[in-house]
Amino acid sequence: MNDIEVDSVTKRFEDMVAVDNLSMSVEKGELFGLLGPNGAGKSTLTKMISGRLNPTSGTIKVGKYSIQDDPMKVKELLGVVPQDIVLYDYLNAKENLAFYGRLYGLSGKKLKDRINELLQFTQLDEKAVKRHVSTYSGGMKRRVNIAAALLHEPQVLLLDEPTAGLDPQNKHALWEIIEVLKKQGKTIVLTTHMMDEAEELCDRVAIMDHGKIIALGSPSQLVKKVKMENTITVVPDKTSPSLIEQVKSIASVKNAYAAPDENEKRETIKVITDCPDDILPDVVSTIVNTGTKVLSVQLSRVTLEDVFIMLTGRSLREE
Amino acid sequence: MSLKRSINQIAAIAKTDFLGVIRNKTAIFFTLLFPLFFIVIIGFTFGQSGEADMSRIAVGVVNLDGELVAVNATDSFNSTIGDLFVQGLESANFTVTGYGEYGDRDTNGTAAYAISRGDIDAILVIPANFTETLTFQYTDNFGVPVPIKSHLEVYVDPTDTTGALITQQSVFGFLSAFIKEYQNIAIELVIPDMKAYVEVLADPITVSVSEAEVTEAELQWIDYMVPGTLGLVLIWSGLNHASMTIATERTKGTFQRMVIAPVSPTVVLLGKLISAVTIVYMSAFIMLLSGVLLFQVNLHWNIPVMLLAIFLGALSAIGIGLIISSIAKNEEAANSISVIISVPLQFFIGAFFPLSIMPEAAQAFGNALPFTKLVNAMQDVMTRNLPFDSVIPEMLYLAASGLILFTLGTIAYRIALKRL
């Protein structure tokens, strides 16, 4: 069953087509990534799903409701986390959450309990929540920003660049929150242009460009489309044909060969495989067991960035 | 959607909006404390009797009386009345400085030099024959006194037109008192049969000016000013606040987040309206309370009429604010437009200056403003203690303009929603 169905949706702004006859669906409980550079049409699409923009043509359904016909019912089902920190900086976290909770019809004890639950869930400490949001760190603001969208326990979440501007530690903390939400059965649409985020979190990814979806599938499916291979590069203190043969005999190794390094100072062993993470320990132990020292190991994987470059000829981060 | 839920949403929006003002130092100042600051300034400037303090007017006197003058081919140096005149000025509390000559603006020590530097406000030149003319010392060949008028010269500073006007009026006030005194002495010298005729000829019309029985108590300047300041409250608190609220939220993105929640645009608008009206009432309360506590204003408190008039006036102010807020691209633009509109507007509502002294077009513009109607109604009710019946036309005007402007504001707000 699908929680979001976008059918032949087009959005025009005068002469500019932001979303071009786009169709897609997101299954219940799925974490769906929308990947694309700035101006690809991701934000316009999510604005239409959330009811902030009306499509020029086409239909959008969330749950069993059409956003055009039953906008209020759709809004009840949706939790939207905007890219920017959209909080009242003169209120503290509790006051902000109380405000958004009341907009969604919560009040009294139910609202209070829900706020406390979310403050625990987002790991905001009791002292901090009493201070005005303007005094919070970027990570804390992001967490309150997400909590504000969860108050009414929405089935569908639209997360727009939720980790933008965060340091790695805070980014991983937010990823954990998103994974917990997925485990709770939420349907999540994650807009991002961070490759690692999409690969780490998403069940399926749609790559958008010029208002269209140019590729759709799981991250691994998309990666397979690229005519590139994952490579483990091992720098040993010495190489020999027998050593290469032993490496080749490891299960899941498609090929192995000796090649000079970039500076052409040392011989390296290049190992081609579909599952570099799984076989890396076997490759290293096989080489070490022959009495050869391993000086360094480098893993080159095909990423969604490579997929995007292959499809569009430019980087995701290019404007 | 249930009514209870809508009320809960309206209350949440109103509360958050209100906290946005009272937790923001700048907003607090311009919305709530500026009216207080203003009433204190007005009170200390005009709060007392309103009588002019002559010691603030500096008059430079060039007393030529006593200098050599030929009277009937005889040298005369009499300075009696000129000296009396200068003593009179000092007794009337003018700040008097004597100068030997009128001079010119480049010669230090002369009266013209002093007035050109702003050291004095006016120059009075007493002629050399002042005493001789006023004491009828000029005679014809038969020894009969020849009536010759004495001619005083008064110079004021043309660079300060308002100050010059006040100085001129004050000096003329003193002159007429001096002339009256002179007449009284002269009449005493006239033969008894002619005295009554001469008295009438010297002073043919008598005028008495008294305060009409408009109010029961004696009023001070501040008592007239305070009801007028309620019009300013509407402009500062109502118009300025409403013009910023949506523009600020739109800039920060909180408005966008509000409209993706299941909240109707009407609910958002009502929440904003309640907050804005509350702020106007608070501001008015602070203004009136400070008038009472600091200056003991002597007014009549017809609270229901005041509350109604302020509410109706606030609708107009908030309506204009909503239009500004909706057309402005961001909060800075909204702030600029609001200042451009509200600053000149406050001079046309009859709070600072009576509209009657303005040109006809300005009067027509001022009289068309709902804020002027509020000021008029509040002066009638609070100062003149008139009943509600007497302000019904103003109240109807306020209601109609409030309805029209708030409706226009709502339309602008709806259009702005589509641009989000």
Interface residues (C-beta under 8 A of the other chain):
Chain A: S50 G51 R52 M72 K75 E76 L78 V80 P82 D84 V86 L87 Y88 Y90 L91 E95 A98 F99 Y100 R102 L103 Y104 G105 S107 H132 A148
Chain B: M1 R5 N8 Q9 A11 A12 I13 K15 T16 L19 G20 R23 N24 K252 G253 T254 Q256 R257 M258 V259 I260 A261 P262 V263 S264 L420
